[in-house]
Amino acid sequence: MDKLSEFAKRYAESGVSRFHMPGHKGVTLHGLEAVDLTEIKGADFLFEPDGVIADGERLTADAYGSAATCWSAEGTSLSIKAAVCMVRQYLGRDITVASPRNCHRAFLNACTLLGIDPVWIYPADKRSLLCECAVTPDDVRKTLLNGGVDAIYITSPDYLGGMADIRGIAKVCREFGALLIVDNAHGAYLKFVGNEHPLGCGADIVCDSAHKTLPVYTGGGYLHISKSAPKELVQLAKPAMAMFGSTSPSYLIMQSLGMCAEMLTGELPQKLRDCCERTAKVKALMKSLGIPDLSAEPMKITVGASKAGYDGGELAELMRENKMECEYSDPDAVVLMLSPYNTKTDFERLERFFMKLEKRIPLHNADCTELFGVRPEKVMSLRSAMLSPCVNIPVDESEGRICARTAMSCQPSVAAVMAGERISAEILKILKRYSIFSIDVI
Ligand SMILES: Cc1ncc(COP(=O)(O)O)c(C=O)c1O
């Protein structure tokens, strides 16, 4: 057991009268109160750790081979804000960050709070997936050649399992002296199943949602600083996390991060590899049945629903009827996230479902290439728009208005319109296609 969990367990068994937060005083009401603590003596402080939390973070950093890893009890959402802030502080002046438009709203919030107006990278290759922004090293090079960009921000893997060429992008960033931040929320496990974790591919700062793919409570995440990144970033990490984080981080989440760190030095990496192998078998079965899998990730399956003749929502409902709940569905895709904690039954149920799935001719859904084709007119900065008063109106009435809060059908997908951009007739159509029927406008 990790040191933080050991401390919490000992404390729960000590019979000490709790004259401290939280208000439940360790009484079992929901289930885990006994070990749900706060920053008492011995429990360490997340934002200034020198005890059991520092030990757990060091263990995590060793498992990932990072220069330093900070735990987050508020997901990758917190790590992303801290990462952007660290670049701003490291350079000590206003900065420009460039990103494809499939970024999570935490990045938009970071830019708003830090007064950064992002530059959007439009991929030359117009793919057809909602969450994918298939930027290549060449796309990044073109952006950097325009000058004035201090950092590149890439989301990889994306929600649908698309993966960017981080190695190639990192090389271009180094050539131009730009820092590389990667939102690797979906890829915390990648470190243990191959060579595709962004830390090993040359990224400077990497944000992982441990909870998405590892056995960690919802909200557990990491902020990693690479050994090849400027050394000063390590010192900036904790204060940056503290700037945006709650002063009451969940000790339950941190204990699960601690336990996971221990497990990563034990059998968990092998279990992750086994899970990828098992997932590969499902992917092979799908291929033999002619059911498309759109995911490049080894532990995620993205069923190409419309290509298989189904609306994604309908397919998700059919799965529900067969006792399976997906992570996400839209008209074109159904996302399934797997982990070593899926049982044999789960895998067999999924395979039976695919084997019985009625064969249909592909649906002619309009693809999302239009998302990459539109270049909305920018009317004001992201920050000005995000901080403006706004009204929520039906999308049908929004043509010509300025978007006040970026509208995405899921987090994060490619935004048809960002805050500060004008809603055109074309954008209006895209919003409705992705079931966005009302929108905040200035
Ligand atoms: C690509 C991506 N980045 C960031 C986040 C935010 O992560 P978290 O929920 O851990 O804060 C998500 C959440 O779904 C995500 O899909």
PDBQT file of the ligand as one rigid body, heavy atoms in Angstrom, charges set to zero:
ROOT
HETATM    1  C1  LIG A 501      -8.949  15.340 -24.647  1.00  0.00    +0.000 C 
HETATM    2  C2  LIG A 501      -9.378  15.752 -23.268  1.00  0.00    +0.000 A 
HETATM    3  N1  LIG A 501      -8.649  16.659 -22.606  1.00  0.00    +0.000 NA
HETATM    4  C3  LIG A 501      -8.952  17.046 -21.357  1.00  0.00    +0.000 A 
HETATM    5  C4  LIG A 501     -10.039  16.530 -20.709  1.00  0.00    +0.000 A 
HETATM    6  C5  LIG A 501     -10.327  16.948 -19.308  1.00  0.00    +0.000 C 
HETATM    7  O1  LIG A 501      -9.945  15.930 -18.455  1.00  0.00    +0.000 OA
HETATM    8  P1  LIG A 501     -10.489  15.790 -16.970  1.00  0.00    +0.000 P 
HETATM    9  O2  LIG A 501     -11.899  15.338 -17.077  1.00  0.00    +0.000 OA
HETATM   10  O3  LIG A 501      -9.570  14.770 -16.378  1.00  0.00    +0.000 OA
HETATM   11  O4  LIG A 501     -10.362  17.099 -16.318  1.00  0.00    +0.000 OA
HETATM   12  C6  LIG A 501     -10.861  15.603 -21.365  1.00  0.00    +0.000 A 
HETATM   13  C7  LIG A 501     -12.061  15.063 -20.714  1.00  0.00    +0.000 C 
HETATM   14  O5  LIG A 501     -12.828  14.338 -21.257  1.00  0.00    +0.000 OA
HETATM   15  C8  LIG A 501     -10.521  15.191 -22.679  1.00  0.00    +0.000 A 
HETATM   16  O6  LIG A 501     -11.274  14.315 -23.368  1.00  0.00    +0.000 OA
ENDROOT
TORSDOF 0
